[in-house]
């Protein structure tokens, strides 16, 4: 289906498409339910007032702020217009002939790999193990594996990779000369929120302020790597002014909040409480919720939920375009308690209607 400008509506593959739907509550995006700090909000407004200036093409102050929080060198930081731009930059810098991903996973990896003409191998995760990456993945890493994308936590499930397994994966990638990208864009909203990246592991650590501060409209992602030559190569594939003055100012403030306050600890505590409440409701809703450490939940239902929820003004992430999933799966971002229970009540209504139809 195309609109008047020739864009294929099916190309909108992620959540957050409130532009073509009548949406009152958007559960299709996974954002921090904690209110955005005033320091970050005010900084973004300062950026708006600086719109008459070109952005700093080296975003020096932003890299310094991120480096101070992440405890790395500023020269080990590369920023982008969201993590998605960096994913594309990494792929075009490496130009892999063969790449490896797990499935289901974030669709952006395969889009970027397809743009570079890479052959993509998939390691299918086991639903019986709640789609958690396991040691079988190691056997897929071979000498001709050029690039790996691995979500930690994985999207759309929300589970974290076992730390011993992750260490072994990093070691094997060093042996095979494989570039390993650890997508950690949700890591700050999990129990590992205070874990600093160990850049001696050889991996690229991909992170973002988007989810942590609930500001997807301000695109500000960053990657961390001890391989400065690789960072330089990726930079060549990014536009010169790829971080706007608004994103720059908001990002500086965000990094300082993360370093100097307990914002992350409070956020994770709140997310854990809200997630447990939703999991407790799952038994009553007769749906399966898969184990998650993040601010989103993968749900499977015997009944279609996407359409009936959307008719009630509630948008969830339809998961049939994730490899290994079908239209019985949806993903929901964890929102405020009030919004969560509005979703729960809507699902209860749908279940009641479907049960009556089955009689």
Secondary structure, 3 states (H helix, E strand, C coil): CECCCCCEHHHCCCCCCCCCCCCCEECCCCCCCCCCCHHHHHHHHHHHHCCCCCCCCCCHHHHHHHHHHHCCCHHHEEEECCHHHHHHHHHHHHCCCEEEEEECCCHHHHHHHHHCCCEEEEEECCHHHCCCCCHHHHHHCCCCCCEEEEECCCCCCCCCCCHHHHHHHHHHHHHHCCEEEEECCCHHHCCCCCCCCCHHHCCEEEEECCCCCCCCCCCCEEEECCCHHHHHHHHCCCCCCCCCHHHHHHHHHHHHHHHHCCHHHHHHHHHHHHHHHHHHHHHHHCCEECCCCCCEEEEECCCCCHHHHHHCCEECEECCCCCCCCCCEEEEECCCHHHHHHHHHHHHHHHHHHHHHHC
